[in-house]
Amino acid sequence: MYDPSSTNTVGRDYLINAGSSPTSPQNQSPSSSDRSSSPTKLSNTKTSSLPVDSARIEKRRQNTLAARRYRQKRVDQMSGLESQLKETQGERDDLRVKVARLEGEVETLRQLLRSQK
């Protein structure tokens, strides 16, 4: 059965714009005339659920695409961070070599100063 409170606003707007009534047979009190027309109401319920189903399908499709974009963005971000890490590690290694060379140069200059005294 169609329950208007359980649908999203897109489905409701579509139903309202399509001219279908968002009320369900559950919300109406049963009378003898209602019982005789219940097959008609069932067929209306079935046809009114089609736009809701297509809205749900579209919403699900949009959600799937959004999830795919999010996962790809996360993969791209991780790749960027990994390449940045490698670059930073390379710079660190170069700086360590430079520090060792400069420390050696400082030690050589200190020895030179000591020998001149």
HUNOR-V272362 format. One record per pair of residues at least 12 apart in sequence whose ideal C-beta (glycine too) atoms are under 10 Angstrom apart, sorted by the first residue. I is the first residue (numbers start at 1). J is the second residue. If there is no record, write none. Layout:
i=I j=J
i=I j=J
This chain:
i=1 j=24
i=1 j=25
i=1 j=26
i=1 j=41
i=1 j=42
i=1 j=45
i=1 j=49
i=2 j=15
i=2 j=20
i=2 j=21
i=2 j=22
i=2 j=23
i=2 j=24
i=2 j=25
i=2 j=26
i=2 j=44
i=2 j=45
i=2 j=46
i=2 j=48
i=2 j=49
i=2 j=52
i=3 j=22
i=3 j=24
i=3 j=26
i=3 j=27
i=3 j=52
i=4 j=16
i=4 j=21
i=4 j=22
i=4 j=23
i=4 j=24
i=4 j=27
i=4 j=48
i=4 j=52
i=5 j=22
i=5 j=24
i=6 j=52
i=7 j=22
i=7 j=49
i=7 j=51
i=7 j=52
i=7 j=55
i=7 j=56
i=8 j=52
i=8 j=55
i=8 j=56
i=8 j=59
i=9 j=55
i=10 j=51
i=10 j=52
i=10 j=55
i=10 j=56
i=10 j=58
i=10 j=59
i=11 j=48
i=11 j=49
i=11 j=51
i=11 j=52
i=11 j=53
i=11 j=54
i=11 j=55
i=11 j=56
i=11 j=58
i=11 j=59
i=12 j=51
i=12 j=52
i=12 j=55
i=13 j=51
i=13 j=55
i=14 j=48
i=14 j=51
i=14 j=52
i=14 j=54
i=14 j=55
i=14 j=58
i=15 j=48
i=15 j=49
i=15 j=51
i=15 j=52
i=15 j=55
i=17 j=51
i=18 j=47
i=18 j=48
i=18 j=50
i=18 j=51
i=20 j=44
i=20 j=45
i=20 j=47
i=20 j=48
i=20 j=49
i=20 j=50
i=20 j=51
i=20 j=52
i=21 j=44
i=21 j=48
i=22 j=48
i=24 j=41
i=24 j=44
i=24 j=45
i=24 j=48
i=25 j=37
i=25 j=38
i=25 j=41
i=25 j=42
i=25 j=44
i=25 j=45
i=28 j=41
